[in-house]
């Protein structure tokens, strides 16, 4: 059997440098000194007898050999983590840590489910809420094991992606404006919308452009909570994702909520998991989250807002 002249730690360090293109950033990510990073890379280059990183430029770049090792290294690290988790599960029904990220509009719905269904399967469970871009970046950086999001980065061999449900955009307006048509609301009422820099704000703005919808005076907000409170107070109308309504069912007497534009627009809700998680654990999570959204949450929302329908 051929001798292996490198350690997995060296591959982990090299992969961190390859991703960040910076020795200092890799040291910060791995919580080690920059000199330790340099030593690991030097030992790896000595083992293979080829330079892996061009250090004379900023940011640093990979050599051709370095690019090849990066592709292999990611796969090796993934297999090593998968082996760790599989052995851990074979020894005990508990995983040690699960770091879950949930986009803020779905956190009130998904966080309680995560605690209910996973707290007895992991020794330590953390649930992080935030905006789509921030959570996607955290997942790509290896800071999250599982992510519920409405936007995904390009597929890689370090992740698995599953479509959980389609989340339609619906109109939300004060209940005393129920007799107005959509066109009349656009013309007569102020539009309360998400900041155009946010993912959902960009999506809704694109819908307006496709249908040449010119809204009147606009109030921009950064959260669904603020938007729903302003609308229920009679200050205007907006477009929101239907699943977000689960957190404001108590406001249903003050709101009219219905599909618009023939219900043709929605966002997709995904479960993205690290490829290091055991397959049976991922299957369990997918089924639980999908069942909650497509059955429990849909039913509860339609009970309070009966005029809306969901896409299949």
Secondary structure, 3 states (H helix, E strand, C coil): CCCCCCCHHHHHHHHHHHHHCCHHHHHHHHCCCHHHHHHHHHHHHHHHCCCCEECCCCCCEECHHHHHHHHHHHHHHHHHHHHHHHHHHHHCCCEEEEEEEEEHHHHHHHHHHHHHHHCCCEEEEEEEEECHHHHHHHHHCCCCCEEEECCCCCCCCCEEEEEEEEEEEEEEEEHHHCCCCHHHHHHHCCEEEECCCCHHHHHHHHHHHHCCCCCCCEEEECCHHHHHHHHHCCCCEEEEEHHHHHHHHHHHHHEEEEECHHHCCEEEEEEEEECCCCHHHHHHHHHHHHHHHHHHHHHHHHHHCCCCCCCC
